Amino acid sequence: MRVLVTGANGFAGRHLMEELLRAGYAPYAFDQVPVEGMPRDRSFTGDLRHPDDLHTLIRAVKPDACVHLGGIAFVPAGWTDPQRVFSVNLIGSINLLEALRKESPQTRTLLVSSAEIYGREPGDSPFTEDTPPAPANPYAASKLGADLTALLYAKRYDMPVMTARPANHIGPGQSESFVAASFARQLAHIALQKSPPVMRVGNLDCQRDFTDVRDIACAYRLIIENGHPGMAYNISSEIPVSIRAILEQLCQAANVDPAIEVDPDRWRPADAMPHLSARRLRDHTGWTPRIALAQTLQDIYQDTIQQLAGEK
């Protein structure tokens, strides 16, 4: 099966490409720059904001399936550059859906949205895919628009389109703009005696649902294989964890006991994202998380140590 992955150079994209290869599929990559190590006839470049790039892409690949990961994934960017976030996340997604509709309407397509569409007010019970969305920032609004549009295409044009709404995912190779990777790099510097034993942190009392990116990639593959067209799927470990617990486990992985210093620039009010139910995903695909949080954090730390060694 030929599987096209947009945003293949991104954090989740790289792990999904590996997941598809392990499953015996032929992955094809699309991003703004070529994917390192990919054969030239399987790596395509272009811009989601340019419809012609996408029509050319779909005609060339003729994908059996497509996982749309391309977009801006940094939530604060919705406030600092909302025009760009909407043009890439929403209009770019529409451009891809139109290219698929006109060039390859039979392609099984998974548009990856975000759990951010549900907002930031926890409910009395886990949120299902039928919970009314309540985006709390422009990034979430851009993702909600793309999510609902994709489901409309499935209904209007009878296209095999689905959406995924993943909670926070972490793992090796994530950008330092995200909390676990930021903590791991600071701790690695301390362990290697490159920095004094002081951690600069924000609010450690916030809670998030963290799922290993490799489990997320497996979920994407399983939805492409077994998901029901026209349906949305939450992806969640269903286990909320505090940022403090993430820091404590990373300190154990690094075997250091640093002082903690609150950085005003990193401080955010304490909050807890809604808990998501992943029951539909389990029922339709058999997915379940395989990688324990402690293993994920150990892998993040070891990957960071290796990166620092390579920077010498």
C-alpha positions as CSV (number, residue, x, y, z in Angstrom):
1,M,0.0,0.0,0.0
2,R,1.3,3.4,-1.0
3,V,0.8,5.8,2.0
4,L,1.4,9.5,1.6
5,V,2.5,11.4,4.7
6,T,2.3,15.2,4.7
7,G,4.5,16.9,7.2
8,A,6.9,13.9,7.0
9,N,9.8,15.9,8.4
10,G,7.9,16.8,11.6
11,F,8.1,15.1,15.0
12,A,5.2,12.7,14.5
13,G,5.8,12.4,10.7
14,R,9.3,10.9,11.2
15,H,7.9,8.3,13.6
16,L,5.0,7.5,11.3
17,M,7.3,6.9,8.4
18,E,9.2,4.4,10.5
19,E,5.9,2.8,11.6
20,L,4.8,2.4,8.0
21,L,8.1,0.8,6.9
22,R,7.9,-1.7,9.8
23,A,4.4,-2.6,8.7
24,G,5.5,-3.3,5.2
25,Y,4.0,-0.3,3.5
26,A,5.5,2.0,0.9
27,P,5.6,5.5,2.6
28,Y,5.8,8.6,0.4
29,A,6.9,11.9,2.0
30,F,5.7,15.5,1.5
31,D,7.2,18.5,3.2
32,Q,8.7,21.9,2.5
33,V,12.2,20.3,2.3
34,P,13.2,16.8,1.2
35,V,13.2,14.0,3.9
36,E,16.7,12.9,4.6
37,G,17.4,9.3,3.6
38,M,14.3,8.9,1.5
39,P,14.6,7.9,-2.2
40,R,14.1,10.9,-4.5
41,D,11.1,9.2,-6.1
42,R,9.4,9.0,-2.7
43,S,10.1,12.4,-1.3
44,F,8.2,15.4,-2.6
45,T,8.5,19.0,-1.7
46,G,5.9,21.8,-1.8
47,D,3.7,24.1,0.2
48,L,0.2,23.3,1.5
49,R,-0.8,26.8,0.7
50,H,-0.2,26.2,-3.0
51,P,-2.9,24.1,-4.6
52,D,-0.9,23.3,-7.7
53,D,1.8,21.6,-5.5
54,L,-0.8,19.3,-4.0
55,H,-2.5,18.4,-7.3
56,T,0.9,17.5,-8.8
57,L,1.7,15.5,-5.7
58,I,-1.5,13.4,-5.7
59,R,-1.2,12.7,-9.5
60,A,2.4,11.6,-9.0
61,V,1.9,9.4,-6.0
62,K,-1.6,8.0,-6.6
63,P,-1.7,7.1,-2.9
64,D,-3.9,4.3,-1.5
65,A,-3.9,6.2,1.8
66,C,-2.8,9.6,3.1
67,V,-2.1,10.8,6.6
68,H,-2.2,14.6,6.8
69,L,0.2,15.7,9.5
70,G,1.5,18.9,7.7
71,G,0.8,22.1,9.6
72,I,1.9,24.3,12.4
73,A,1.9,22.4,15.7
74,F,3.0,25.0,18.2
75,V,-0.1,26.3,20.1
76,P,1.3,29.8,21.0
77,A,1.9,30.5,17.3
78,G,-1.9,30.9,17.0
79,W,-1.6,34.1,19.0
80,T,1.6,35.4,17.6
81,D,1.0,34.7,13.9
82,P,-2.7,33.8,13.5
83,Q,-2.9,34.5,9.8
84,R,-0.1,32.0,9.1
85,V,-1.6,29.4,11.4
86,F,-5.0,29.5,9.7
87,S,-3.5,29.7,6.2
88,V,-1.5,26.5,6.8
89,N,-3.7,24.5,9.2
90,L,-7.1,25.3,7.7
91,I,-6.6,26.5,4.1
92,G,-3.8,24.1,3.6
93,S,-6.0,21.2,4.7
94,I,-8.8,22.3,2.4
95,N,-6.3,22.5,-0.5
96,L,-5.2,18.9,0.2
97,L,-8.8,17.7,0.5
98,E,-9.6,19.3,-2.9
99,A,-6.6,17.8,-4.5
100,L,-7.6,14.4,-3.2
101,R,-11.3,14.9,-4.3
102,K,-10.3,15.8,-7.8
103,E,-7.3,13.5,-8.4
104,S,-7.8,10.4,-6.1
105,P,-11.2,10.4,-4.3
106,Q,-10.8,6.7,-3.3
107,T,-7.7,7.4,-1.1
108,R,-8.3,6.5,2.5
109,T,-7.4,9.8,4.3
110,L,-6.7,10.6,7.9
111,L,-6.6,14.3,8.8
112,V,-4.8,14.8,12.1
113,S,-6.5,17.4,14.2
114,S,-5.9,17.9,17.9
115,A,-7.4,17.4,21.4
116,E,-7.1,21.1,21.7
117,I,-10.4,21.5,19.9
118,Y,-12.2,20.5,23.0
119,G,-10.9,23.5,25.0
120,R,-9.3,23.6,28.4
121,E,-12.2,23.1,30.8
122,P,-12.2,19.6,32.3
123,G,-15.6,17.9,32.3
124,D,-17.3,15.6,34.8
125,S,-16.4,12.6,32.6
126,P,-13.9,11.8,29.8
127,F,-14.7,13.7,26.5
128,T,-15.8,11.5,23.6
129,E,-15.7,12.4,19.9
130,D,-19.3,13.6,20.3
131,T,-18.5,16.2,23.0
132,P,-19.1,19.7,21.6
133,P,-15.8,21.4,20.8
134,A,-14.8,24.6,22.6
135,P,-11.5,25.8,21.2
136,A,-9.7,28.2,23.6
137,N,-7.1,29.6,21.2
138,P,-6.6,30.3,17.5
139,Y,-4.5,27.2,17.0
140,A,-7.3,25.1,18.2
141,A,-9.8,27.0,16.1
142,S,-7.7,26.3,13.0
143,K,-7.6,22.6,13.8
144,L,-11.3,22.5,14.5
145,G,-12.0,24.1,11.1
146,A,-9.9,21.5,9.3
147,D,-11.4,18.6,11.3
148,L,-15.0,19.6,10.6
149,T,-14.3,20.3,7.0
150,A,-12.7,16.9,6.5
151,L,-15.7,15.2,8.0
152,L,-18.0,17.3,5.7
153,Y,-16.0,16.1,2.7
154,A,-16.5,12.5,3.8
155,K,-20.3,13.1,4.0
156,R,-20.7,15.3,0.9
157,Y,-18.5,13.5,-1.5
158,D,-18.6,10.0,0.0
159,M,-14.8,10.1,0.4
160,P,-13.1,7.7,2.9
161,V,-11.9,10.5,5.1
162,M,-11.4,10.3,8.9
163,T,-9.9,12.6,11.5
164,A,-7.7,12.0,14.6
165,R,-7.7,14.1,17.7
166,P,-4.5,13.2,19.6
167,A,-3.7,14.4,23.1
168,N,-0.1,15.5,23.9
169,H,2.5,13.2,22.5
170,I,6.1,13.1,23.5
171,G,9.1,11.0,22.6
172,P,12.6,11.0,21.1
173,G,13.3,13.8,18.6
174,Q,10.7,16.4,19.9
175,S,11.5,20.1,19.7
176,E,12.8,21.8,22.8
177,S,9.9,24.2,22.7
178,F,7.9,21.3,24.3
179,V,8.2,20.6,28.0
180,A,9.7,17.1,28.2
181,A,12.3,17.8,25.6
182,S,13.2,21.1,27.3
183,F,13.6,19.4,30.7
184,A,15.7,16.6,29.2
185,R,18.1,19.0,27.5
186,Q,18.6,21.0,30.7
187,L,19.2,17.8,32.7
188,A,21.6,16.5,30.2
189,H,23.6,19.7,30.4
190,I,23.7,19.3,34.2
191,A,24.6,15.6,34.1
192,L,27.5,16.4,31.6
193,Q,28.6,19.3,33.8
194,K,28.0,21.8,31.0
195,S,25.6,23.8,33.2
196,P,25.1,24.4,37.0
197,P,22.6,22.1,38.7
198,V,19.6,24.4,38.4
199,M,16.4,23.7,36.4
200,R,14.4,26.6,35.1
201,V,10.8,25.7,34.9
202,G,7.3,27.0,34.5
203,N,4.2,25.9,36.4
204,L,4.7,22.3,37.5
205,D,1.1,21.8,38.7
206,C,-0.4,21.7,35.2
207,Q,-1.7,18.3,34.1
208,R,-1.6,16.8,30.7
209,D,-2.3,13.4,29.0
210,F,1.0,12.3,27.5
211,T,1.2,9.5,25.0
212,D,4.4,8.2,23.4
213,V,4.7,9.4,19.8
214,R,5.4,5.9,18.7
215,D,2.1,4.7,20.1
216,I,0.4,7.7,18.3
217,A,2.0,6.7,15.0
218,C,0.7,3.1,15.5
219,A,-2.8,4.6,16.1
220,Y,-2.6,6.5,12.8
221,R,-1.7,3.4,10.9
222,L,-4.5,1.4,12.5
223,I,-7.0,4.1,11.7
224,I,-5.9,4.0,8.1
225,E,-6.3,0.3,8.1
226,N,-9.5,-0.1,10.1
227,G,-11.1,3.2,10.8
228,H,-14.6,4.0,9.7
229,P,-14.9,6.7,7.0
230,G,-16.6,9.9,8.2
231,M,-15.6,9.3,11.9
232,A,-13.3,11.2,14.3
233,Y,-11.0,9.3,16.7
234,N,-9.6,10.5,20.0
235,I,-6.1,9.2,20.8
236,S,-5.2,9.3,24.4
237,S,-3.5,7.3,27.1
238,E,-6.4,8.3,29.3
239,I,-4.0,8.9,32.2
240,P,-3.4,12.5,33.3
241,V,0.1,13.3,34.5
242,S,1.4,16.5,36.2
243,I,4.3,18.4,34.7
244,R,6.0,17.9,38.1
245,A,5.8,14.1,37.7
246,I,7.4,14.4,34.2
247,L,10.3,16.4,35.8
248,E,10.8,14.0,38.6
249,Q,11.0,11.0,36.3
250,L,13.4,12.7,34.0
251,C,15.6,13.6,37.0
252,Q,15.6,9.9,37.9
253,A,16.6,9.1,34.3
254,A,19.4,11.6,34.5
255,N,20.4,10.6,38.0
256,V,20.6,14.3,39.1
257,D,18.9,16.3,41.8
258,P,18.9,19.9,40.7
259,A,17.6,23.0,42.4
260,I,14.3,24.2,40.9
261,E,14.0,27.9,39.8
262,V,10.8,29.3,38.4
263,D,11.2,31.2,35.2
264,P,8.6,33.9,34.8
265,D,8.8,33.6,31.0
266,R,7.7,29.9,31.3
267,W,5.0,30.4,33.8
268,R,1.4,29.6,32.9
269,P,-1.6,29.4,35.2
270,A,-2.3,25.9,36.6
271,D,-4.7,24.0,34.4
272,A,-5.8,20.5,33.5
273,M,-6.8,19.6,29.9
274,P,-10.0,17.6,29.5
275,H,-9.6,13.8,29.8
276,L,-10.3,12.1,26.5
277,S,-11.9,8.7,26.0
278,A,-10.2,6.6,23.4
279,R,-12.9,3.9,23.5
280,R,-13.9,4.3,19.9
281,L,-10.3,3.9,18.7
282,R,-9.9,0.7,20.8
283,D,-13.3,-0.7,19.6
284,H,-12.6,0.0,15.9
285,T,-8.9,-0.7,15.6
286,G,-7.8,-2.7,18.7
287,W,-5.2,0.1,19.6
288,T,-3.8,0.3,23.0
289,P,-0.7,2.2,24.3
290,R,2.3,-0.1,24.5
291,I,5.1,2.1,25.9
292,A,5.0,3.1,29.5
293,L,5.7,6.8,30.4
294,A,8.9,5.9,32.3
295,Q,10.3,4.2,29.2
296,T,9.3,7.2,27.0
297,L,11.1,9.6,29.3
298,Q,14.2,7.4,29.5
299,D,14.3,7.3,25.7
300,I,13.9,11.1,25.5
301,Y,16.8,11.6,27.9
302,Q,19.1,9.1,26.1
303,D,18.3,10.6,22.8
304,T,19.1,14.1,24.2
305,I,22.5,12.8,25.5
306,Q,23.3,11.4,22.1
307,Q,22.4,14.7,20.5
308,L,24.7,16.6,22.8
309,A,27.5,14.2,22.1
310,G,27.0,14.8,18.4
311,E,27.3,18.6,18.9
312,K,30.9,18.4,20.0
